[in-house]
Structure formats: C-alpha cells, structure tokens
Amino acid sequence: MQQIKNLLLYLKAYSPKIMSINPQKKMLSSVALIEKETDFQSSVIYVGMMSQILYQLRFLEDITFFLICDSDIELQVNEKSNSIVLFPKETDLLKLTSACKTFIDNQRQVYESTYLLMDAFLSQSSLQEMIDLTAKQIKNSVMIIDNSYRVLYSAGNDLCDDLQWQENIRRGYCSYEYVSQFNRLSEIRMISEAGNPVLAGCTSSPLRRCIIQLHSEKKELGYLLSLEANNHFDEPVLQFLKTAGELLSKMLYYSALKDQRGMMSNAESVIIDLLEGRFANYDSFIECMRYSKLPLQSKYYCVYIDIENYNVISIQMEVLKEAMKRLFPHSISVLYQKNVILVVNYEENIRMMIEKIATNQSVFNEMGLCLTISDQFENLLEIPFYFKQAKHARDLIKQLMPEKIIGAYDDIRSADMLLAQPNQKNYQQYIDLDSLAIYQYDQVHGTNYLDTLYYYVLFSRSNQKTAEKLHIHKNTVAYRISKIKEMFQLDLNDALTRMSIYNSYRLIQLYASGIISEA
C-alpha cells in the first residue's frame, strides 16, 4: 500500500484520483499496457483507458489499474480488492506509462542495492567495508566525519579529483576554513534528524555534496558526505544513501568505536577525547598522555574561537591554525561543536594572556573571528569545565558587549555570578540609585555618561585610558566626569561608591540586553 502512495506522490503532476486501494497489496514489480488478451497479474500495474476494462472489472481480483477517464459511464468498484486510480481524460497514456516504469525501475534499483547493504550489515561487516560498499554502489566518493570534523572513514577516493575533498582525507580532518563554510550552508542549518539527504553546493568547488546527519538514540554522531563527481545524485542514489546513513549511524553508536580504531594518542585527539569524556579510566588517559607528549600538570588556558563569521580567504589553506601556532607555539587547536578550541600552555596571568592575543586584534577583526579566554588551570583533565566556561563567556559577551572581539570569563564573572542566583526577580534592588538615575538620564538626553563613568572607574580614574576605550578625547572624559559629579553629587574618591557603580553597571547591562527582566 505504501508503495502505491509513494508512486502517486511521484505522479502528482498527473492529478491522480484514488477510487480504491487494497490495504493488503503486495509489492508491485512491473508496468504494462492493457491489451485485448491481457493475462492480469497481481504484481503488475496496468495502465490504459477506462473503456478497455469497464466490463471486465467485476471478474478481476487483486489487480492494480491506472486508468485514463475516456468514458462517461460511472465506474463500478466491486469488493474484490482491486486498486484503482483514475487520471483526467487529457492524460498522455505513453507518458503516464513511462513515468510509472521509471518509478518502479528506480525502486528496484534501490531494493537491490539496499539488499547488498543490509546483507553486509547483518553479516557484521566493519565500518570501512560498509563505506567501501556504499561508494561502490553509488559510484561516488564518500566519507564519514565525526562531530569534531575528523575523517573517520573514506572510500572511492579515486572517483574524484576535487582538491578540497582530497586534502581533507589526506590530513585526516577538515580544515577550520572548510568547517566555517560548511556550517554556513543554509542546507546544513535546515538539516533534520530524520536522516534525509540534503544537497548543497560549495563556493570552492562546482561539485554538489550530499550531506546526511548521522545520529542514533538522539545523539549526534557526525555526517555522511558524498561528492557528485562520477555519478548523478538521482532519486535511487539518494534513497540508498539515506538507508546507508541509518545503518552506519547504528554501527557508529553501538560498536565500540574506540576499540575498533584504538584510542588516539596524538595531542589533538587527546583534547577531543577529554572534551567528549571518552576515557574510561585514569590509566587509559595517562597512557595517551605519554604518547601525546603533553604535560599533564602545567599552566593552561582554554580559548574559544567563534568562527561563525570567519572571512575565509582560501579554503585550501589552513590560515587560522597556522596563525594560532605562530602566536602560541606551545598550543593545540581542535574543532569542537562547530567552533575552534585552542588549548594554550602559558605561564603568565590572564592580563598578559589578553595582551598577547590583542597584538593580533586587527588580524582577528579582519578575519571576522571572536575569541574568549577561560581562567587559568593546571590539570588537563579539567578541560571540559574550562571549555564550557570560555563558551559561556562568549555567549554572554555577545549579548552584553557585541563589539568586543577579544574577551575573557573575567569580563563577565560578576554578571555570571548574579545570573547564578536562584531568584532573578529582585535584581533591581542591587542597582544603586545614582547609577540608575544616570542611566535614565542617558536614555532621555542621548548622553553617554554611564559608560564613561564605568570605564573611568574600571581604569582607576584614568582620563587617558577611558578616552582610548571610548574613542574620544581625554578632555571630553574630564568634562563628562565633572558634569556627573556636579549633577549627581558623586564622591568618586570613595572606594565603596566606585564598587557600587561597577556592580550596578553590570546589572544595568543585563537588563538592557534582555538577559534578565524586571519583576
């Protein structure tokens, strides 16, 4: 029954009208025209004119008819489980027959290919054998990448000469530039968990990609990719790839992937395995650390690099990875959750860390990158916590200080502390009245007194540093501070007053950005 429904969907341009469908209908395997001496078979779709069958229909059982209405006589549907679909009288008989044959032929091709795939799956073939079979059946290159964009398996690599595709396979991972472009595809943003294939173009290659998200038990596992280099992505190929995606998802999820491929011991893989929580015990972690040559106990920072708006110069060159290596020779960068994570072995304090990164601020600004830095930590086992800290800092900075491209958790620590309180309805009581009055004055008069006051306090009452931050003259800062003191009677020599201004400004930011709302 489902087969007929799919066929009618395929034939929707012919305006089919269902008269009756046998719910117990078995598989239909061929298409034939109705002729005078036709010997009707239940596995065949018979296409013809309604007048050809009008008087025989009552004697037939479990037959499928696609009939063009060429008679005004009302068709009498009997109770012998025939499936009858009518088409308008202007329908071209030969075109309708050809469309039906194309559908059945495509479906047969899918069934035959899928049978081979299912047989390999049930025979407990390896993932590499399954990928090899997939590439062979669709006559195109295929690969599986995980959530960190590492190439786990590939096959049919001789079927294409696409430079970008071959480079990813050679490296064993997708470059940051490739991933930035990949995640910016509108098709990726709309991809569903249903495992349906999506087709996408690429700015650096004329060849289309077929992309299927791999997932099982509500866990995202990565992607199955194929390149339209040798064979077109027609309907049978797409249906086959969908089935392949479903089977490969199950194999990836249920098989002991770490046992099949071995726990990776290079530095990048150790970082990803730490982030994913893949180490079963401390001993396996220590063993991998020994081969990776990473110091277990040292001074580290985790830098979260947002590549959502990365202005890629060349997708073939690893510009970002090389830039980070020049800036921090003792660092490791990996792709994780669609962005770049940089683990830096650096002894200096957070301010020195920020200043070092800021030496390349103009470069990062030109590249469209935003970076946030975690607190310093000493044990690599703590990477998951400090990754979340740096990512959380980026999320808050994006809302509170959208113009800031280099930030640190230290920038939002007080705001994060306030947001962590269980009762968010009484925040306004912590804003001092003078700061609130200045904020309201700014809203009415279009002034910028509160920002000026905040940075003046932040920079230890330095007119010069405040002016540089706000891109104004230091005399303008002096004038504004003088007006603020005069209008609101503030004593900025008092340390408690300065602390109150600092905390109130952070709370007002949270309200203004909509992160918290009034009671």
N, C-alpha and C positions, 0 to 999 in steps of 0.2 A: 504493500500500500504506500509506504514512504517513497518507494522508487517512482511510482506514478506521480505523487505530489511534487517530487523534485523535477520530474520531466515537465509537468505542467508549468512550474515556475520558470523553467528554461524556455518554454513556449509561450510565455505570457504575451509576447508581441502578436501572436496569432489569435488572441482573445478566446481561449478555450472555455467551454461551459460544461461543467460536470453534470451528467444525468444520473450516473450511478457508479459506485466504486465497491469492488469486492474487498472487504477488510481482511480476508484470508488469502489474498492474492500472493502467489509465489513470484520468484524473480522472472522478469521478462528479459529475454536474451537476444531477440532479433526483431526486425521490422519487415513487413511485407504488404504489398498492394492487394486489395481484394479483387479476385478474378472470378470468372464464371464457375470454374471447377475447384475452387479453393478447398483444401482439406484443413479445416481450422485446428490450430494447436494452442494450448493454454499458455505457452511460454512466448508467444509472438504477439506483437502489436500490429493489428490490421488497420491499414489506412485506406479510405475510399469514400465513395459518395453514399449518402444515407439511402438513396433509392436502390442501391445494389443489395442492401441487406434487410430492407424493410420487412419482407415477408418470411425471411429465414430466421430472424432473430429469436422467435418463440421456441425454435427447436435446438438452439445452441446454449451451452452452459460453460461458465468459467472462461469466457473469451474476452479479450480486450479490443475495443473498437475505437478508433479516432475517425469520426465521420463528418464530412462536409455537408451542411444542410442544403440539399438541392431539391427538396420536396416539401410541399405544404402539408402533407399528411403528418399528423402528430405521431411521434414515435412512442410505441407502447413498450415500456420497460417491464419485463417479466421478473419473476422471483428466482431466476436460475443463476444468480450471482455473476452476471456479466458486468464488465466495467465499460461504461460508455461515456465518451467525451465528444461533444459537438463543437463544430467550428463554423464561422459565418460562410455563407454561400460563395462569397468572392475569394475565399482562400485558395491559393495555388496548391493543387494536390501534390505536384512533384516537389515543391519547396518544403511543404509540410513533412512529406516522407523523408526528404534528405535531412531535415533538422532532427527528426526522431532517430534516424540512423546514426547521425553524428553523436547525439547524446548517448545512445546505447553503446557505440564503439568506444567512446571516451570512458564510459563507466566500466566496460570490460577491461580496458587497459589498466584502469586504476585497480580493479579487483585482482588482476594478475600480478601487478607489481606489489600490491599490498600483501598478497598471499606470500610472496617471497620474503617480504619484510617480517611478517608475522611468524613465518617458519623460522627465520633466523632468531627472532626474539624468544620464541618458545624453546629453541634449541640452546638457549643461554649463550648466544654469541657475545663476544666482547663489544664494548662501545666502538672501538676502532673498526671492527668488522661490520657493525651496523652502519657506520658512517661511510665506509667503502661501498657497501651495497647501495646506500642512498645515492651517492654520487654516480654510481654505475647506471642506476635505473633512470635518473633524470638527465644524465649526460651533461652535468654541470658541476662545477666546484662547490663544495660545501665545507662548512666549519662550525664547530661549537665553541662559543666563548662563554666564560662564566661571568658573574656579576662584577668581577674586578677586571673584566675585559682581557683576561688571559686566554690564549688559544689553547683549548684542551685537546681538541681532535680536529683533523682536517683530512680531506680526501679529494681526489680528482684535480689535484693542483696542476697537472699537465694539461688540463682542459681550458685554461685561461692564461693570458699573459698580462693581466691587469697588475700594474706595478704596485699599487697601494695594497691590493689583496695579497700579493706575494711577499711584500715587506712585512705585513702583519704575521704571516706564517713563519717567515724567516726569524723574526725577533721572538716569536712565541707570545706576543702580546700586542694589543692595539695601542698606537701612539696616543698621547694626550690630545694632539691635534685632531686625529681621526675620531676619538670619542666625543670631543666637543661638537664636531659636525654631526656625528651620528645621533646624539641626543637632541640636537636642534631640529631634526627632521620632524615635520608635522605628523608624519605617519607613525613615528615612534611615540609621540605624545598621545596618540589616539589608540595605541595598541591595546588589545584586550587580553584578559586571562583565558579567553575561550580557546586560545591556541590557533586562531585563524591567521593565515599568512597575510602579510601586508607587503605591497610592492613599493619601493622607493627609489628615486633617482639619487644621484650624487654629483656634487659640483665638480669633483676632480676626476670623474670617470663617466663615459657615456653609457656604461652598462648598468642595468637595473639590479637592485638587490631584492631578494625575497627574505623577509625577516619574520621569524616565529619566536615568540617568547616561550621559553621553557619553564614550566612550573609544575609542582606536584604538592599535594597536601597544603595548598595555599602558600607555599614557599617559592619565591622566585629563584630560579637556578641559573639563568643566563639566556642566551639566544642561539637559535639555529639559523645560520646565514647561508644563502646560496647566491651565486652570481650568474646572471643570464648571459653567459659568454658563448656557449656552444649550442644551446637548445632553448627554444622559447618557453616562457612560463605560461603554458596554456592551462586549461581547467584540469585535465588529468594530472599534470605535474603538481599543481597547487594542492589538489586533494591528496595526492601521495605525500607531499611534504607535510601536510597537516597531520596525517597518520604517523609519519616518521617522527614528528615533533612530540606527539603524545607518547609514543613508545620510548623515545630517547629520554624524555622527562622522567618516566618511571625508572628507567635504568640508572639515571644520574642520582635520583633520590634514594632508591633502595639499595643500590650497590655500595659497597664500602669504597668510595672513590679514593680515599687516602691510601687504602691498602693496595688498590689496583695500580695506582700511579706512584706510590711512595710519597711520604711527607717531604715536601720541597725543602731544601736546606739552603737555597740562596737567600740573600738578605731580603729582597723584595717579597718573596713568598712567605718568609717567616713573619713579616709585618702583616701581610694579609691574613695568614692563618691565626695570628694573635687577635686581629680585629674580628674575625669570624668565630673565635672561640673554638678552634678545631683541635687544639692539643688535648688529648685525652688525659694526660698526666704530666707532672712536672719533669719527669725523666725524659720524655719524648721532646719536650721543649728544650731542655738543656742540650740534648744530642744535636738538634737542629742548630742551636745557637753556636755550638762548637764548630760546625762546618761553615756557618754563615760568616764567621769572623766578626760578629757584632759583640761589643762589650755589654754584658748583662747589666752591670752596675756602672753608671756614668751619669752625666748631666744631659737631659734631653728636653726638647720642645716638640710639640706636635703642631704643625702649621696646616690649616685647612685652606686650600686654594680653590675658590669658586670659579669654574671655567664655563659657566653657563653662557657668558657673553664674550668668550675668548675670540679675539680677532685673529683668526688663523692666517698666517702669511703663506705657508706652504704645508700641505697635508703630508708631503713625503718627508719633511724634515722634523726632527724631534727638538724643536726650538725651546720649548718650556723645560723639558728635562735637562737639557744642556745648560740652560740659564741658571737653573737651581743648583746644578753641580758646580758651576763656576762660583756662585755666591757662597755656597756651603759645601766645600769638598767632602766633609765628613757628614753626609746626609744620604737618606734613602727616600725616594719618592715612588708612590704607587697610586694606582687608580682604585677608588673605593666609593661605592654608592654615587657614581656619576661625577665625582669630583676628585681632585688630586690631594693626597695626603703626603706631607713632607715631614719625615722624622729627622730632626737635626741634633747631632751630638755637639753641644755648645755649652761651654763652662760659664759664660758671662750671664749677668742678670737680665731680666725682661726688658729693661730700658735699652740696654746695649743691643739686645736682640732686635728690638724695633728699629733702632737707629741703623743697624746694619742692613736690614731689609729696605729701609727708607732710602738708602743710597741708590736703589733701583726703582724708586717710586714712579718716575716719569716713564720708564720702560713698561712697568706693570699697568700704568694708566693707559698707555698706547695700545697694549695688548688686550685691554678690557678685563683684566684679572682683579679679583679682590682676595685679600689674604687676612686670616685671623690666626692668632698665636695663643696656644694654651699656656697654662702655668708650667714652670719647670718641674720635671720629675726625674727620678733616679733609677727606676726599675722598668724595663721594657714590658714586663707583664702588665703594667698599668696603662698601656697604650689605649685599650678600649675606652677607659674613663676619660683620658685627656683628648682623645678624638672627639667624643661627644661634647666635651667642654668647648673645644675650638669651634665645632659645628654650631653649637648653641649660641656661642658668641657671635658668629657670622649672622645667624638668623635675627638676633636682637639688634645688632649694629645696622643691618639692612633696613630695619624699621625706624630705629632711633636716629641714626646718623648715615643716611643713604649715600652721602657724598664721600664717606670715609672708605678708602680702598685698602688701607693697612691698619688693622686693629688688633686688639688683644682681649682676652677674657677680662683682664684688669679694667678695661674700659667700661664694662657693663656689670662688674661684680656687685656693686651696690644695688643696681636695678634688679639683677637676678636674685639677690637676697630678699628684696621686697616682694618680688613675684612668687618666691617660695613660701611666703606666709599663707596659712590656710584661709584666712579671712581677707579677701581683697576689697571688701565694701567700705572699710574705714581708712583707706589710704589718705584721703584728703585731709584728715586731721593732722598728718605728719608734715604737711606743707606749711611753712611759716607764712604768716600773713603779709609780711613785707614782700617776699618773693612772689606771692600770688598777686599782690597789688601791682607789682612791676610787670608781671606777665599780662595782666588785664589792661594795663596802660599801653603796652606794646600792641595789643590786639586792636585797641581803639585808634591809636595815633600812628600806627605803622612804624614805630621806632624799633630799635634792636637793643634795648637796654639790658634785658635779662641775659641774653647771650654774652654781651660784653662783660657784664658783672661776673658771670660764671667763669669765663676764661681768665678774667683778671684775678679771681680767687685761685683758680686752678694753677696759674703760672706765678704764684707767690707775689701777686700785685705788681707784675712787671708790665709796664705800658708797651714796651718793645715787643715782647713775646705775644701779648694779646693782639697787638696790631698785626703782627705777622700771621697769626692764626686766622684773623677775620679779614685780612687783606685790606686794611685801612691804615691811615697814618697814625703814628703814636699820639699826636696831638689830639686827634679825634677821640682816641681812647681816654686821654686825660680829661677832655671836655665832658664826655659821657659820664665818667665816674664822678666828676664834680657835680653834675646835674642830679645824678642818682642820690648822692649823699644829701644834697640840698632838698630834693623833693620828698625823699622817704626817710630822712633822718637816720641813716645807717652809720654805725661805727665799725668800719672795716678793720680797725686795729684789734678788735675783739675776736679771739680765735673761735669762740662758740658761734658768733654771728657768721663767720666765714664757713664753718662746718654746716650750719643750718642752711645757708644759701646753696652750698654744694649739693646736699641731700635733697633739698626742695626742687632744685633744677632737674635732677634726675627723675623725680616723681612727676613733675610737670611734663617732662618728655614722654613718660609712659602714658599719661592722659592724652596729650596732644596727638600721639601716634595711634591711639585707639587700643593699645595693648591692655590697658585697664580702663574701666568706666566708672563714673560716679555712682554712688549708692542711690 
